[in-house]
Amino acid sequence: MKDGQLWAEITAAAMRKPEIGVAALQMEETITALLASIFARVTNRPYDEARQRYQGQAQVLVMLVKAMAMRTAQCGPASPALAAQVVTLVDRILADISNDIAEG
């Protein structure tokens, strides 16, 4: 709950203050870079290739976690149906990546 409130406050402040927006963007970039490292290892790809290839997936994962945290802070825990949909999306993204093994 506290993480969601903090994320919502950072997001709101980022719209008003460019320096906070830059910091928030850098934080999300750091998370996507770390995810790319994991994806590179799992798929046997060089880091730069994995980062480019899976950038969208990493950004979607960050967005889902951020949105669920903010929604929980505002509205309480997600309904079982919503939670199941989010888990299904995350599982599908991760399965797609883990099945995309580089040849050779």
Biopython code that builds the backbone (N, CA, C, O; Angstrom):
import numpy as np
from Bio.PDB.StructureBuilder import StructureBuilder

atoms = [
    (1, "MET", "N", (0.832, -1.199, 0.000)),
    (1, "MET", "CA", (0.000, 0.000, 0.000)),
    (1, "MET", "C", (0.869, 1.252, 0.000)),
    (1, "MET", "O", (0.607, 2.195, -0.747)),
    (2, "LYS", "N", (1.915, 1.260, 0.849)),
    (2, "LYS", "CA", (2.772, 2.442, 0.940)),
    (2, "LYS", "C", (3.536, 2.672, -0.355)),
    (2, "LYS", "O", (3.714, 3.817, -0.770)),
    (3, "ASP", "N", (3.995, 1.591, -1.006)),
    (3, "ASP", "CA", (4.707, 1.741, -2.272)),
    (3, "ASP", "C", (3.805, 2.358, -3.329)),
    (3, "ASP", "O", (4.240, 3.215, -4.098)),
    (4, "GLY", "N", (2.571, 1.932, -3.370)),
    (4, "GLY", "CA", (1.620, 2.477, -4.337)),
    (4, "GLY", "C", (1.362, 3.955, -4.109)),
    (4, "GLY", "O", (1.286, 4.729, -5.064)),
    (5, "GLN", "N", (1.225, 4.352, -2.848)),
    (5, "GLN", "CA", (1.020, 5.765, -2.537)),
    (5, "GLN", "C", (2.229, 6.583, -2.955)),
    (5, "GLN", "O", (2.090, 7.665, -3.526)),
    (6, "LEU", "N", (3.406, 6.067, -2.669)),
    (6, "LEU", "CA", (4.633, 6.773, -3.037)),
    (6, "LEU", "C", (4.751, 6.886, -4.546)),
    (6, "LEU", "O", (5.097, 7.949, -5.063)),
    (7, "TRP", "N", (4.471, 5.811, -5.254)),
    (7, "TRP", "CA", (4.547, 5.832, -6.709)),
    (7, "TRP", "C", (3.552, 6.833, -7.288)),
    (7, "TRP", "O", (3.873, 7.548, -8.237)),
    (8, "ALA", "N", (2.352, 6.887, -6.727)),
    (8, "ALA", "CA", (1.344, 7.848, -7.199)),
    (8, "ALA", "C", (1.806, 9.283, -6.960)),
    (8, "ALA", "O", (1.625, 10.147, -7.818)),
    (9, "GLU", "N", (2.399, 9.535, -5.800)),
    (9, "GLU", "CA", (2.899, 10.884, -5.502)),
    (9, "GLU", "C", (4.050, 11.267, -6.421)),
    (9, "GLU", "O", (4.124, 12.406, -6.883)),
    (10, "ILE", "N", (4.942, 10.332, -6.688)),
    (10, "ILE", "CA", (6.058, 10.608, -7.607)),
    (10, "ILE", "C", (5.525, 10.887, -9.002)),
    (10, "ILE", "O", (5.987, 11.814, -9.667)),
    (11, "THR", "N", (4.562, 10.100, -9.452)),
    (11, "THR", "CA", (3.983, 10.292, -10.776)),
    (11, "THR", "C", (3.310, 11.650, -10.887)),
    (11, "THR", "O", (3.470, 12.344, -11.891)),
    (12, "ALA", "N", (2.562, 12.032, -9.869)),
    (12, "ALA", "CA", (1.901, 13.347, -9.886)),
    (12, "ALA", "C", (2.927, 14.476, -9.870)),
    (12, "ALA", "O", (2.787, 15.456, -10.603)),
    (13, "ALA", "N", (3.945, 14.343, -9.047)),
    (13, "ALA", "CA", (4.978, 15.380, -8.979)),
    (13, "ALA", "C", (5.770, 15.456, -10.279)),
    (13, "ALA", "O", (6.194, 16.536, -10.690)),
    (14, "ALA", "N", (5.968, 14.308, -10.926)),
    (14, "ALA", "CA", (6.726, 14.274, -12.182)),
    (14, "ALA", "C", (6.039, 15.077, -13.276)),
    (14, "ALA", "O", (6.703, 15.593, -14.176)),
    (15, "MET", "N", (4.727, 15.188, -13.208)),
    (15, "MET", "CA", (3.987, 15.969, -14.206)),
    (15, "MET", "C", (4.158, 17.470, -13.981)),
    (15, "MET", "O", (4.019, 18.266, -14.910)),
    (16, "ARG", "N", (4.457, 17.841, -12.753)),
    (16, "ARG", "CA", (4.600, 19.263, -12.422)),
    (16, "ARG", "C", (6.051, 19.727, -12.429)),
    (16, "ARG", "O", (6.334, 20.889, -12.720)),
    (17, "LYS", "N", (6.965, 18.823, -12.109)),
    (17, "LYS", "CA", (8.368, 19.203, -11.958)),
    (17, "LYS", "C", (9.236, 18.311, -12.845)),
    (17, "LYS", "O", (9.366, 17.113, -12.590)),
    (18, "PRO", "N", (9.827, 18.895, -13.883)),
    (18, "PRO", "CA", (10.614, 18.101, -14.830)),
    (18, "PRO", "C", (11.743, 17.308, -14.177)),
    (18, "PRO", "O", (12.035, 16.194, -14.613)),
    (19, "GLU", "N", (12.382, 17.851, -13.147)),
    (19, "GLU", "CA", (13.501, 17.135, -12.529)),
    (19, "GLU", "C", (13.035, 15.857, -11.841)),
    (19, "GLU", "O", (13.772, 14.872, -11.798)),
    (20, "ILE", "N", (11.834, 15.866, -11.311)),
    (20, "ILE", "CA", (11.279, 14.653, -10.710)),
    (20, "ILE", "C", (10.903, 13.670, -11.815)),
    (20, "ILE", "O", (11.065, 12.459, -11.664)),
    (21, "GLY", "N", (10.404, 14.199, -12.918)),
    (21, "GLY", "CA", (10.092, 13.354, -14.065)),
    (21, "GLY", "C", (11.321, 12.634, -14.586)),
    (21, "GLY", "O", (11.257, 11.453, -14.926)),
    (22, "VAL", "N", (12.443, 13.344, -14.649)),
    (22, "VAL", "CA", (13.700, 12.744, -15.104)),
    (22, "VAL", "C", (14.136, 11.646, -14.127)),
    (22, "VAL", "O", (14.542, 10.563, -14.550)),
    (23, "ALA", "N", (14.054, 11.919, -12.845)),
    (23, "ALA", "CA", (14.451, 10.924, -11.839)),
    (23, "ALA", "C", (13.557, 9.689, -11.911)),
    (23, "ALA", "O", (14.046, 8.563, -11.811)),
    (24, "ALA", "N", (12.255, 9.891, -12.084)),
    (24, "ALA", "CA", (11.325, 8.762, -12.175)),
    (24, "ALA", "C", (11.612, 7.936, -13.424)),
    (24, "ALA", "O", (11.575, 6.706, -13.383)),
    (25, "LEU", "N", (11.894, 8.606, -14.522)),
    (25, "LEU", "CA", (12.222, 7.907, -15.754)),
    (25, "LEU", "C", (13.511, 7.104, -15.597)),
    (25, "LEU", "O", (13.604, 5.971, -16.069)),
    (26, "GLN", "N", (14.501, 7.692, -14.934)),
    (26, "GLN", "CA", (15.762, 6.988, -14.701)),
    (26, "GLN", "C", (15.548, 5.748, -13.830)),
    (26, "GLN", "O", (16.176, 4.713, -14.053)),
    (27, "MET", "N", (14.668, 5.855, -12.848)),
    (27, "MET", "CA", (14.370, 4.709, -11.996)),
    (27, "MET", "C", (13.754, 3.578, -12.825)),
    (27, "MET", "O", (14.153, 2.420, -12.698)),
    (28, "GLU", "N", (12.791, 3.919, -13.663)),
    (28, "GLU", "CA", (12.164, 2.896, -14.496)),
    (28, "GLU", "C", (13.158, 2.323, -15.497)),
    (28, "GLU", "O", (13.124, 1.126, -15.782)),
    (29, "GLU", "N", (14.044, 3.163, -16.035)),
    (29, "GLU", "CA", (15.081, 2.686, -16.956)),
    (29, "GLU", "C", (16.021, 1.709, -16.260)),
    (29, "GLU", "O", (16.438, 0.715, -16.855)),
    (30, "THR", "N", (16.354, 1.984, -15.010)),
    (30, "THR", "CA", (17.214, 1.082, -14.247)),
    (30, "THR", "C", (16.534, -0.276, -14.076)),
    (30, "THR", "O", (17.171, -1.318, -14.230)),
    (31, "ILE", "N", (15.257, -0.260, -13.762)),
    (31, "ILE", "CA", (14.519, -1.515, -13.586)),
    (31, "ILE", "C", (14.462, -2.280, -14.905)),
    (31, "ILE", "O", (14.679, -3.491, -14.918)),
    (32, "THR", "N", (14.174, -1.598, -16.012)),
    (32, "THR", "CA", (14.104, -2.294, -17.299)),
    (32, "THR", "C", (15.489, -2.820, -17.706)),
    (32, "THR", "O", (15.585, -3.871, -18.340)),
    (33, "ALA", "N", (16.544, -2.110, -17.352)),
    (33, "ALA", "CA", (17.902, -2.581, -17.642)),
    (33, "ALA", "C", (18.202, -3.854, -16.849)),
    (33, "ALA", "O", (18.813, -4.785, -17.373)),
    (34, "LEU", "N", (17.779, -3.891, -15.607)),
    (34, "LEU", "CA", (17.987, -5.092, -14.792)),
    (34, "LEU", "C", (17.184, -6.272, -15.341)),
    (34, "LEU", "O", (17.670, -7.402, -15.372)),
    (35, "LEU", "N", (15.960, -6.000, -15.772)),
    (35, "LEU", "CA", (15.163, -7.053, -16.396)),
    (35, "LEU", "C", (15.846, -7.546, -17.664)),
    (35, "LEU", "O", (15.871, -8.749, -17.920)),
    (36, "ALA", "N", (16.400, -6.638, -18.461)),
    (36, "ALA", "CA", (17.105, -7.030, -19.689)),
    (36, "ALA", "C", (18.280, -7.947, -19.362)),
    (36, "ALA", "O", (18.560, -8.878, -20.117)),
    (37, "SER", "N", (18.965, -7.700, -18.260)),
    (37, "SER", "CA", (20.071, -8.578, -17.841)),
    (37, "SER", "C", (19.571, -9.988, -17.587)),
    (37, "SER", "O", (20.194, -10.968, -17.996)),
    (38, "ILE", "N", (18.449, -10.074, -16.912)),
    (38, "ILE", "CA", (17.857, -11.384, -16.634)),
    (38, "ILE", "C", (17.428, -12.048, -17.934)),
    (38, "ILE", "O", (17.691, -13.231, -18.147)),
    (39, "PHE", "N", (16.768, -11.290, -18.799)),
    (39, "PHE", "CA", (16.291, -11.843, -20.063)),
    (39, "PHE", "C", (17.462, -12.296, -20.932)),
    (39, "PHE", "O", (17.362, -13.313, -21.619)),
    (40, "ALA", "N", (18.558, -11.561, -20.909)),
    (40, "ALA", "CA", (19.746, -11.947, -21.685)),
    (40, "ALA", "C", (20.256, -13.297, -21.209)),
    (40, "ALA", "O", (20.568, -14.174, -22.014)),
    (41, "ARG", "N", (20.336, -13.451, -19.935)),
    (41, "ARG", "CA", (20.858, -14.713, -19.371)),
    (41, "ARG", "C", (19.936, -15.883, -19.682)),
    (41, "ARG", "O", (20.394, -16.964, -20.052)),
    (42, "VAL", "N", (18.642, -15.663, -19.531)),
    (42, "VAL", "CA", (17.664, -16.732, -19.746)),
    (42, "VAL", "C", (17.632, -17.167, -21.207)),
    (42, "VAL", "O", (17.451, -18.350, -21.495)),
    (43, "THR", "N", (17.804, -16.226, -22.131)),
    (43, "THR", "CA", (17.685, -16.533, -23.557)),
    (43, "THR", "C", (19.029, -16.751, -24.254)),
    (43, "THR", "O", (19.074, -16.979, -25.463)),
    (44, "ASN", "N", (20.123, -16.682, -23.491)),
    (44, "ASN", "CA", (21.466, -16.849, -24.061)),
    (44, "ASN", "C", (21.765, -15.811, -25.137)),
    (44, "ASN", "O", (22.356, -16.129, -26.169)),
    (45, "ARG", "N", (21.359, -14.584, -24.894)),
    (45, "ARG", "CA", (21.614, -13.496, -25.835)),
    (45, "ARG", "C", (22.560, -12.488, -25.194)),
    (45, "ARG", "O", (22.618, -12.373, -23.969)),
    (46, "PRO", "N", (23.301, -11.758, -26.025)),
    (46, "PRO", "CA", (24.093, -10.653, -25.477)),
    (46, "PRO", "C", (23.152, -9.614, -24.857)),
    (46, "PRO", "O", (22.012, -9.447, -25.291)),
    (47, "TYR", "N", (23.654, -8.928, -23.841)),
    (47, "TYR", "CA", (22.826, -7.944, -23.126)),
    (47, "TYR", "C", (22.196, -6.924, -24.065)),
    (47, "TYR", "O", (20.992, -6.679, -23.989)),
    (48, "ASP", "N", (22.995, -6.323, -24.953)),
    (48, "ASP", "CA", (22.469, -5.267, -25.833)),
    (48, "ASP", "C", (21.347, -5.786, -26.732)),
    (48, "ASP", "O", (20.357, -5.093, -26.967)),
    (49, "GLU", "N", (21.511, -6.996, -27.223)),
    (49, "GLU", "CA", (20.461, -7.589, -28.055)),
    (49, "GLU", "C", (19.197, -7.830, -27.238)),
    (49, "GLU", "O", (18.092, -7.520, -27.684)),
    (50, "ALA", "N", (19.366, -8.385, -26.042)),
    (50, "ALA", "CA", (18.208, -8.651, -25.180)),
    (50, "ALA", "C", (17.513, -7.358, -24.790)),
    (50, "ALA", "O", (16.284, -7.290, -24.771)),
    (51, "ARG", "N", (18.294, -6.336, -24.480)),
    (51, "ARG", "CA", (17.690, -5.054, -24.094)),
    (51, "ARG", "C", (16.836, -4.502, -25.219)),
    (51, "ARG", "O", (15.727, -4.024, -24.982)),
    (52, "GLN", "N", (17.340, -4.563, -26.431)),
    (52, "GLN", "CA", (16.574, -4.060, -27.575)),
    (52, "GLN", "C", (15.373, -4.960, -27.872)),
    (52, "GLN", "O", (14.266, -4.480, -28.114)),
    (53, "ARG", "N", (15.608, -6.249, -27.848)),
    (53, "ARG", "CA", (14.571, -7.208, -28.229)),
    (53, "ARG", "C", (13.397, -7.226, -27.248)),
    (53, "ARG", "O", (12.245, -7.374, -27.656)),
    (54, "TYR", "N", (13.694, -7.074, -25.947)),
    (54, "TYR", "CA", (12.660, -7.212, -24.919)),
    (54, "TYR", "C", (12.325, -5.903, -24.198)),
    (54, "TYR", "O", (11.735, -5.921, -23.118)),
    (55, "GLN", "N", (12.693, -4.797, -24.780)),
    (55, "GLN", "CA", (12.439, -3.504, -24.138)),
    (55, "GLN", "C", (10.953, -3.293, -23.867)),
    (55, "GLN", "O", (10.573, -2.874, -22.773)),
    (56, "GLY", "N", (10.125, -3.577, -24.844)),
    (56, "GLY", "CA", (8.686, -3.399, -24.673)),
    (56, "GLY", "C", (8.118, -4.271, -23.571)),
    (56, "GLY", "O", (7.297, -3.824, -22.771)),
    (57, "GLN", "N", (8.563, -5.524, -23.536)),
    (57, "GLN", "CA", (8.077, -6.434, -22.502)),
    (57, "GLN", "C", (8.492, -5.948, -21.114)),
    (57, "GLN", "O", (7.691, -5.978, -20.179)),
    (58, "ALA", "N", (9.727, -5.508, -20.981)),
    (58, "ALA", "CA", (10.204, -5.003, -19.688)),
    (58, "ALA", "C", (9.393, -3.781, -19.257)),
    (58, "ALA", "O", (9.019, -3.654, -18.091)),
    (59, "GLN", "N", (9.127, -2.888, -20.204)),
    (59, "GLN", "CA", (8.350, -1.690, -19.880)),
    (59, "GLN", "C", (6.926, -2.045, -19.478)),
    (59, "GLN", "O", (6.369, -1.426, -18.571)),
    (60, "VAL", "N", (6.335, -3.023, -20.132)),
    (60, "VAL", "CA", (4.984, -3.451, -19.761)),
    (60, "VAL", "C", (4.981, -4.054, -18.356)),
    (60, "VAL", "O", (4.066, -3.797, -17.572)),
    (61, "LEU", "N", (5.995, -4.849, -18.037)),
    (61, "LEU", "CA", (6.066, -5.430, -16.691)),
    (61, "LEU", "C", (6.167, -4.342, -15.625)),
    (61, "LEU", "O", (5.490, -4.409, -14.600)),
    (62, "VAL", "N", (7.013, -3.341, -15.868)),
    (62, "VAL", "CA", (7.133, -2.222, -14.917)),
    (62, "VAL", "C", (5.792, -1.498, -14.798)),
    (62, "VAL", "O", (5.354, -1.169, -13.695)),
    (63, "MET", "N", (5.150, -1.255, -15.925)),
    (63, "MET", "CA", (3.873, -0.543, -15.923)),
    (63, "MET", "C", (2.808, -1.324, -15.143)),
    (63, "MET", "O", (2.046, -0.737, -14.376)),
    (64, "LEU", "N", (2.758, -2.628, -15.337)),
    (64, "LEU", "CA", (1.765, -3.433, -14.625)),
    (64, "LEU", "C", (1.979, -3.397, -13.118)),
    (64, "LEU", "O", (1.028, -3.230, -12.354)),
    (65, "VAL", "N", (3.218, -3.551, -12.694)),
    (65, "VAL", "CA", (3.514, -3.522, -11.260)),
    (65, "VAL", "C", (3.181, -2.148, -10.683)),
    (65, "VAL", "O", (2.563, -2.042, -9.624)),
    (66, "LYS", "N", (3.596, -1.105, -11.390)),
    (66, "LYS", "CA", (3.331, 0.265, -10.935)),
    (66, "LYS", "C", (1.825, 0.531, -10.862)),
    (66, "LYS", "O", (1.334, 1.070, -9.870)),
    (67, "ALA", "N", (1.102, 0.155, -11.904)),
    (67, "ALA", "CA", (-0.345, 0.397, -11.937)),
    (67, "ALA", "C", (-1.069, -0.375, -10.838)),
    (67, "ALA", "O", (-1.972, 0.158, -10.194)),
    (68, "MET", "N", (-0.675, -1.622, -10.624)),
    (68, "MET", "CA", (-1.328, -2.408, -9.561)),
    (68, "MET", "C", (-1.028, -1.834, -8.186)),
    (68, "MET", "O", (-1.900, -1.812, -7.317)),
    (69, "ALA", "N", (0.204, -1.367, -7.983)),
    (69, "ALA", "CA", (0.556, -0.774, -6.689)),
    (69, "ALA", "C", (-0.253, 0.495, -6.448)),
    (69, "ALA", "O", (-0.788, 0.697, -5.357)),
    (70, "MET", "N", (-0.343, 1.355, -7.472)),
    (70, "MET", "CA", (-1.096, 2.601, -7.302)),
    (70, "MET", "C", (-2.585, 2.319, -7.135)),
    (70, "MET", "O", (-3.250, 2.969, -6.329)),
    (71, "ARG", "N", (-3.109, 1.362, -7.884)),
    (71, "ARG", "CA", (-4.523, 1.022, -7.775)),
    (71, "ARG", "C", (-4.835, 0.470, -6.389)),
    (71, "ARG", "O", (-5.861, 0.811, -5.799)),
    (72, "THR", "N", (-3.955, -0.380, -5.868)),
    (72, "THR", "CA", (-4.153, -0.947, -4.538)),
    (72, "THR", "C", (-4.148, 0.150, -3.479)),
    (72, "THR", "O", (-4.956, 0.124, -2.551)),
    (73, "ALA", "N", (-3.242, 1.108, -3.614)),
    (73, "ALA", "CA", (-3.179, 2.216, -2.653)),
    (73, "ALA", "C", (-4.448, 3.046, -2.692)),
    (73, "ALA", "O", (-4.899, 3.548, -1.662)),
    (74, "GLN", "N", (-5.023, 3.193, -3.874)),
    (74, "GLN", "CA", (-6.211, 4.033, -4.026)),
    (74, "GLN", "C", (-7.502, 3.276, -3.715)),
    (74, "GLN", "O", (-8.396, 3.810, -3.058)),
    (75, "CYS", "N", (-7.597, 2.030, -4.187)),
    (75, "CYS", "CA", (-8.874, 1.313, -4.133)),
    (75, "CYS", "C", (-8.859, 0.066, -3.265)),
    (75, "CYS", "O", (-9.895, -0.578, -3.092)),
    (76, "GLY", "N", (-7.722, -0.279, -2.724)),
    (76, "GLY", "CA", (-7.619, -1.531, -1.983)),
    (76, "GLY", "C", (-7.190, -2.651, -2.909)),
    (76, "GLY", "O", (-6.978, -2.437, -4.103)),
    (77, "PRO", "N", (-7.064, -3.831, -2.361)),
    (77, "PRO", "CA", (-6.592, -4.963, -3.163)),
    (77, "PRO", "C", (-7.464, -5.202, -4.392)),
    (77, "PRO", "O", (-8.670, -4.956, -4.384)),
    (78, "ALA", "N", (-6.821, -5.683, -5.437)),
    (78, "ALA", "CA", (-7.530, -5.979, -6.682)),
    (78, "ALA", "C", (-8.512, -7.118, -6.471)),
    (78, "ALA", "O", (-8.323, -7.973, -5.606)),
    (79, "SER", "N", (-9.552, -7.111, -7.269)),
    (79, "SER", "CA", (-10.491, -8.237, -7.248)),
    (79, "SER", "C", (-9.751, -9.480, -7.727)),
    (79, "SER", "O", (-8.751, -9.378, -8.437)),
    (80, "PRO", "N", (-10.238, -10.637, -7.344)),
    (80, "PRO", "CA", (-9.595, -11.860, -7.830)),
    (80, "PRO", "C", (-9.528, -11.921, -9.358)),
    (80, "PRO", "O", (-8.549, -12.421, -9.912)),
    (81, "ALA", "N", (-10.548, -11.424, -10.035)),
    (81, "ALA", "CA", (-10.556, -11.454, -11.502)),
    (81, "ALA", "C", (-9.449, -10.565, -12.074)),
    (81, "ALA", "O", (-8.747, -10.972, -13.000)),
    (82, "LEU", "N", (-9.289, -9.360, -11.530)),
    (82, "LEU", "CA", (-8.235, -8.468, -12.006)),
    (82, "LEU", "C", (-6.861, -9.042, -11.684)),
    (82, "LEU", "O", (-5.976, -9.056, -12.540)),
    (83, "ALA", "N", (-6.683, -9.509, -10.471)),
    (83, "ALA", "CA", (-5.398, -10.087, -10.082)),
    (83, "ALA", "C", (-5.037, -11.259, -10.994)),
    (83, "ALA", "O", (-3.883, -11.400, -11.398)),
    (84, "ALA", "N", (-6.013, -12.089, -11.314)),
    (84, "ALA", "CA", (-5.766, -13.235, -12.193)),
    (84, "ALA", "C", (-5.360, -12.780, -13.591)),
    (84, "ALA", "O", (-4.485, -13.384, -14.211)),
    (85, "GLN", "N", (-5.989, -11.724, -14.086)),
    (85, "GLN", "CA", (-5.623, -11.211, -15.413)),
    (85, "GLN", "C", (-4.195, -10.681, -15.434)),
    (85, "GLN", "O", (-3.456, -10.912, -16.391)),
    (86, "VAL", "N", (-3.813, -9.979, -14.390)),
    (86, "VAL", "CA", (-2.451, -9.439, -14.323)),
    (86, "VAL", "C", (-1.440, -10.584, -14.244)),
    (86, "VAL", "O", (-0.424, -10.562, -14.939)),
    (87, "VAL", "N", (-1.709, -11.567, -13.414)),
    (87, "VAL", "CA", (-0.813, -12.721, -13.315)),
    (87, "VAL", "C", (-0.719, -13.442, -14.661)),
    (87, "VAL", "O", (0.367, -13.856, -15.066)),
    (88, "THR", "N", (-1.838, -13.592, -15.347)),
    (88, "THR", "CA", (-1.836, -14.235, -16.663)),
    (88, "THR", "C", (-0.968, -13.459, -17.652)),
    (88, "THR", "O", (-0.195, -14.058, -18.401)),
    (89, "LEU", "N", (-1.089, -12.137, -17.660)),
    (89, "LEU", "CA", (-0.270, -11.308, -18.560)),
    (89, "LEU", "C", (1.212, -11.439, -18.233)),
    (89, "LEU", "O", (2.033, -11.620, -19.132)),
    (90, "VAL", "N", (1.554, -11.348, -16.966)),
    (90, "VAL", "CA", (2.954, -11.459, -16.556)),
    (90, "VAL", "C", (3.495, -12.835, -16.933)),
    (90, "VAL", "O", (4.588, -12.946, -17.490)),
    (91, "ASP", "N", (2.733, -13.875, -16.632)),
    (91, "ASP", "CA", (3.162, -15.235, -16.977)),
    (91, "ASP", "C", (3.368, -15.393, -18.483)),
    (91, "ASP", "O", (4.330, -16.028, -18.918)),
    (92, "ARG", "N", (2.468, -14.819, -19.272)),
    (92, "ARG", "CA", (2.565, -14.935, -20.732)),
    (92, "ARG", "C", (3.812, -14.220, -21.247)),
    (92, "ARG", "O", (4.527, -14.745, -22.101)),
    (93, "ILE", "N", (4.066, -13.031, -20.729)),
    (93, "ILE", "CA", (5.256, -12.276, -21.142)),
    (93, "ILE", "C", (6.524, -13.056, -20.788)),
    (93, "ILE", "O", (7.415, -13.214, -21.622)),
    (94, "LEU", "N", (6.599, -13.533, -19.565)),
    (94, "LEU", "CA", (7.777, -14.270, -19.134)),
    (94, "LEU", "C", (7.946, -15.586, -19.887)),
    (94, "LEU", "O", (9.070, -15.977, -20.199)),
    (95, "ALA", "N", (6.857, -16.265, -20.179)),
    (95, "ALA", "CA", (6.933, -17.515, -20.943)),
    (95, "ALA", "C", (7.400, -17.250, -22.369)),
    (95, "ALA", "O", (8.228, -17.988, -22.902)),
    (96, "ASP", "N", (6.870, -16.197, -22.984)),
    (96, "ASP", "CA", (7.313, -15.847, -24.340)),
    (96, "ASP", "C", (8.811, -15.586, -24.377)),
    (96, "ASP", "O", (9.505, -16.044, -25.285)),
    (97, "ILE", "N", (9.306, -14.855, -23.396)),
    (97, "ILE", "CA", (10.737, -14.543, -23.348)),
    (97, "ILE", "C", (11.544, -15.809, -23.086)),
    (97, "ILE", "O", (12.532, -16.064, -23.774)),
    (98, "SER", "N", (11.142, -16.595, -22.113)),
    (98, "SER", "CA", (11.934, -17.772, -21.753)),
    (98, "SER", "C", (11.930, -18.830, -22.859)),
    (98, "SER", "O", (12.822, -19.677, -22.900)),
    (99, "ASN", "N", (10.950, -18.794, -23.745)),
    (99, "ASN", "CA", (10.907, -19.722, -24.880)),
    (99, "ASN", "C", (11.607, -19.173, -26.124)),
    (99, "ASN", "O", (11.655, -19.848, -27.152)),
    (100, "ASP", "N", (12.140, -17.973, -26.042)),
    (100, "ASP", "CA", (12.802, -17.314, -27.172)),
    (100, "ASP", "C", (14.316, -17.463, -27.052)),
    (100, "ASP", "O", (15.049, -16.474, -27.049)),
    (101, "ILE", "N", (14.767, -18.686, -26.955)),
    (101, "ILE", "CA", (16.193, -18.971, -26.747)),
    (101, "ILE", "C", (16.957, -18.732, -28.042)),
    (101, "ILE", "O", (16.535, -19.157, -29.118)),
    (102, "ALA", "N", (18.076, -18.051, -27.920)),
    (102, "ALA", "CA", (18.936, -17.802, -29.088)),
    (102, "ALA", "C", (19.530, -19.120, -29.571)),
    (102, "ALA", "O", (19.901, -19.983, -28.776)),
    (103, "GLU", "N", (19.610, -19.252, -30.873)),
    (103, "GLU", "CA", (20.217, -20.460, -31.446)),
    (103, "GLU", "C", (21.720, -20.352, -31.406)),
    (103, "GLU", "O", (22.289, -19.271, -31.554)),
    (104, "GLY", "N", (22.354, -21.491, -31.203)),
    (104, "GLY", "CA", (23.819, -21.502, -31.258)),
    (104, "GLY", "C", (24.416, -21.331, -29.972)),
    (104, "GLY", "O", (25.642, -21.319, -29.857)),
]
sb = StructureBuilder()
sb.init_structure("model")
sb.init_model(0)
sb.init_chain("A")
sb.init_seg("    ")
for serial, (resi, resn, name, xyz) in enumerate(atoms, 1):
    if name == "N":
        sb.init_residue(resn, " ", resi, " ")
    sb.init_atom(name, np.array(xyz, "f"), 0.0, 1.0, " ", f" {name:<3s}", serial, name[0])
structure = sb.get_structure()
